[in-house]
């Protein structure tokens, strides 16, 4: 557990450093860099929340830490979709409307996660010592979260495909590398961060942030 927590802490630090480096030194469009920084910030908070979660020994800490990383991961995918839009698609009325609508949804859903009692973790059924392979969850709220996360990830992929079709050969290669890398690195995340937790198994959720930070480092350093 301690080694896992240290790794997650390192991932959080790396995400923050990467976000700052891109914000300060990248030649990307100014607004795109800010959205990438938000993506990295979400990844850092997500990792830190998982770090606390992995060390929890009671239901209260589990509930608090889970809200922490579920808010971060809920913001992560819409921010990633907006970053993809800003990076690869021209600014149009449609893209501006999408960004506005996404920002509103991010705010509403984040407040929902924070304010709803026992959003996903059913703390009344937690026993100590905590068995991370059998965490009781509220299925309805989990489905809502998983749907929200998955829809925005699919939107990111769709925007990438649109950008790939409309780009010149050089730009098309860049978009293809980004989207294929994102898809490959997201596969383990979907398995261990969405599918297994739906079954109450939280033992491997730390793999998602690690796969994501590796992808970002390979693309932006």
N, C-alpha and C positions, 0 to 999 in steps of 0.2 A: 504493500500500500504506500509506504513512504517513497519508494523509488518512482512509483506511478505519479505521486503528487509532485515530486521534484521535476519529473519530465513535463508535466502539465504546466508547472510554474515557468519552466524554461521556454515552453511554447508560447505562453502569454507574453513573456519578455521579448522573444524573437518577433512576435506579431507586432508589438508596439514599435520596436526598432525599425522593422521593415516599413511600417506605415509612415513613420517620420522620414525615413530616407526617401521614399517615393514622393512624399509631400514636398520635400525640400529640393530634391535633385532631379526628379524625373522631368522629361520634356513633354509629357502628356498634357492634354488640355487642363487648364487650371481647375475647372469644376470636376472633371473626372478624377483628378488626384485627390480632391477632398472626399469624394465618395469611396475611393479606394482606402483612404485613411479610416473612414467609418467602418468599412469591411474588416480591416485589420484590428480596429478597436473592438469590434464585436467578437472577433476570434480570440482576442486577448481576454476579454471578460468571460467569454464562453469557457476558455481553458481554465481560468482562475476559479470560476464557479464549479467546474468539474473537479478541480483540485480539492476544494473545500468539501464537496459532495463525497469524494472518495475517502475522506478522513472522518466523515460523520459517524457518530455513535448513538444518535437518537433521532426521533422523528422530526423534531423542531428544526434541527440543523439540516436534515435532508430536505425538508420543505423549503427552507430559506435558500439553500444552495441551488435547489432545482429551479426555483423561480429566477434566480440569478442567471443560470446558463440557458434557461428556456427563453427568457427575454432576449438575451444576446443572440441566440440562434434564430429566433423569430425575426429579429431585425437584420440578421446577416444575409438571408436569401433575398429579400427585397432590395437591400443595399447593393448586393451583387448584381441583381438584374438592372438596377439603375446605372451602376458602374459600367456594365456591358453596353448599355444603351449609349452612355456618354462617350465611351471609348470608340465604338465601332459604327454607330449610326448617326446620320445628320440630325441636327436639332430641328424638329418639326412641331406642328401643333399637336400631333398625336403623341409624340414622345414626351412633350411637356405635360400633356394631360395625364399620361401614365405616371410620370414622376410625381405629380401633384397627388393623384389618387393613391399611389403607393405610400407616400409620406403620411397621408391621413390614416390609411389602414395600419401602418406600422405603429402609429401613436395609439390608436384604439385598441389594437390587439395586445400591445405591451401593457396598457392599463388593465386590460382584462386578465392577463396572466398575473399581474401584481395584486389585484384586488379580490379575485375569486378565491374563497377559502379552499385550501388544499387543491390547488389548480390541477395537478397531476398526481402527486404523491399522496396516497391515502395514509396519513400519519396515524390515524386511530388504530390501524392494523399493524404498525411497525413494532417489531419485537427486537430486543437487544440480546446478544450482539447482532448487528444488522447483517442480514444475508443479502448481498447485492445481486444474487442470482434469482431472488424472489421478492422484489419490491412491489408491494401492492399499489396499483394505480387506478385512477378514475378513467375508465375506458372512453367515455364520451369526450371529455376534455382532451384526451390524448389524440383521438381521431381528428378533432378540430385543429390541434397544433400540427399534426403530421400533414393534414391537407393543406394548411396555410403554407407550411415550409415547402412542400413538394410542388405546389402550383407555381410559386415564385421561382423555384429552381428550373422548372420546365419553361417558364417564360424567359429566363436567362438563356437557356439553350435555343429557344426559338429565335430570340433576337440575334444570337450568334449565327444561326443558320441564315437568317435574312441578310445579315452583314456579309456573310461569306458569299452569298449569291450575287450581291450587288457590288462587290469589291473588285479592284483590278488584281491581276495575278500576284503581285508582290504582297499586297494587303490581304488577299485571300489566304495566302500561306500563313501569315501571321495570325489571322482569325482562326484558321483551322487548328494550328498548334495550341492556341489558347483554349478552344472549346473541347478538343479531344483530351487535352491534359486535365481540364476541369472535370470532364465526364469520368475519366478513368480514376482520378483521385476521389471522386464522390461516391463511387460504388461501395468501397468499404464503409464509408460514412453512413450511407443509407442502410446498410445491413446492421451495423452495430449501434447507430444512433437513432434509427427510426424503427426498424423491424424488431430487433431483440428487446428494446425497452417496452414495446407493445406487449411482449410476453412477460414483462416484469424483470428481465435480465439486464442489469446495468453494469455488468462486470467489464465490458469492453468499450464503453462510450468514449473513453479517452483516445481511441484510435482515430476518430473523425477529425478532431483538431490537428493531430499530428500529420495526417495525410494532406490536409488542406494547407498547412504552413509549408510543407515540402513543395507542393505545387506552386505556391506563391513565390517562394524563394527561387525556384528554378526559372520562373518567368520574369522576375523583376530585379534580381540581383546581378 
